[in-house]
C-alpha cells in the first residue's frame, strides 16, 4: 500500500517538475493536457492515501510529501508569473484594439481627462 502511495507521489512530482521546467524555459505547453494529467495524478494520490489511512507511514513518504509540497510551491510561483505576463499582454492588446477602433471623435480630450 505504501509503495503505491510513494509511486503516486513520485509521478506527480515528476509531472510538476516537467511543467515548471517547461515554463521556465518558455516552451509551449499544452495546458489542457497538463491539467488532465495533474487531475489524474491527484486522483491516484488520493486513492493511495486512503488505502494507508490509519496506518503508520514510513518516513520516506513524509519526506517525499514535503518535497512535493516545495515543488508545488515553485510551480505555483512560476505559473503566477506567467499568468501576470499573460494579463499584461491582454491589457496591452485590448488597449491597442480600443485605440485602433476609435478615431477620437467621442473621446474626452487628454487635458480634460488628466484634470478629472
C-alpha positions in Angstrom: 0.0 0.0 0.0 2.7 2.4 0.9 4.6 1.6 -2.3 1.6 2.7 -4.3 1.4 5.9 -2.4 5.2 6.5 -2.9 4.8 5.9 -6.6 1.9 8.3 -6.9 3.9 11.0 -5.1 6.9 10.5 -7.4 4.7 10.6 -10.6 3.1 13.9 -9.5 6.4 15.3 -8.5 7.9 14.4 -11.9 4.9 15.9 -13.7 5.1 19.2 -11.7 8.9 19.3 -12.4 8.2 18.8 -16.1 5.7 21.6 -16.2 7.9 24.0 -14.1 10.9 23.3 -16.3 9.0 23.9 -19.5 7.5 27.2 -18.1 10.9 28.4 -17.0 12.4 27.6 -20.5 9.5 29.4 -22.1 8.5 26.3 -24.1 5.0 26.0 -25.5 2.8 23.8 -23.3 -0.5 22.0 -23.7 -2.1 23.3 -20.5 -5.2 21.2 -21.0 -3.1 18.0 -21.2 -1.2 19.1 -18.0 -4.4 19.8 -16.2 -5.7 16.4 -17.2 -2.5 14.7 -16.1 -2.4 16.5 -12.8 -6.0 15.7 -12.1 -5.3 12.0 -12.8 -2.3 12.2 -10.5 -4.3 13.8 -7.7 -7.0 11.1 -8.0 -4.3 8.4 -7.9 -2.6 10.0 -4.9 -6.0 10.4 -3.1 -6.8 6.7 -3.6 -3.4 5.6 -2.4 -3.5 7.9 0.6 -6.9 6.5 1.6 -5.5 3.0 1.4 -2.9 3.8 4.0 -5.2 5.9 6.2 -4.9 4.8 9.8 -1.5 3.1 9.3 1.9 4.4 10.3 3.7 5.6 7.1 7.4 5.3 6.5 9.5 8.4 7.0 10.4 8.3 3.3 6.8 9.0 2.4 6.5 12.0 4.7 9.9 13.3 3.3 8.6 12.8 -0.3 5.4 14.7 0.6 7.4 17.6 2.0 9.5 17.6 -1.2 6.3 17.6 -3.3 4.9 20.5 -1.3 8.0 22.5 -2.1 7.8 21.5 -5.7 4.2 22.6 -5.9 5.1 26.0 -4.4 7.8 26.6 -7.0 5.4 25.6 -9.7 2.7 27.9 -8.3 5.2 30.8 -8.3 6.2 30.2 -12.0 2.6 29.8 -13.0 1.7 33.1 -11.3 4.5 34.9 -13.2 3.2 33.5 -16.5 -0.4 34.4 -15.6 0.6 38.0 -14.8 2.5 38.3 -18.0 -0.5 37.0 -20.0 -2.7 39.5 -18.2 -0.4 42.4 -19.1 -0.2 41.3 -22.7 -4.0 41.0 -22.8 -4.4 44.5 -21.4 -1.9 45.9 -24.0 -3.8 44.2 -26.8 -7.2 45.4 -25.5 -5.8 49.0 -25.3 -4.4 48.8 -28.8 -7.7 47.5 -30.2 -9.6 50.3 -28.5 -7.2 52.9 -29.8 -7.4 51.5 -33.3 -11.2 51.4 -33.3 -11.5 55.0 -32.0 -11.0 58.0 -34.3 -11.1 60.3 -31.2 -14.5 61.8 -32.2 -16.2 60.8 -28.9 -13.3 60.6 -26.6 -12.5 63.1 -23.8 -9.6 65.4 -24.6 -6.5 64.5 -22.8 -6.2 67.8 -20.9 -9.8 67.3 -19.5 -9.1 63.6 -18.7 -5.9 64.4 -16.8 -7.7 67.1 -14.6 -10.6 64.8 -13.6 
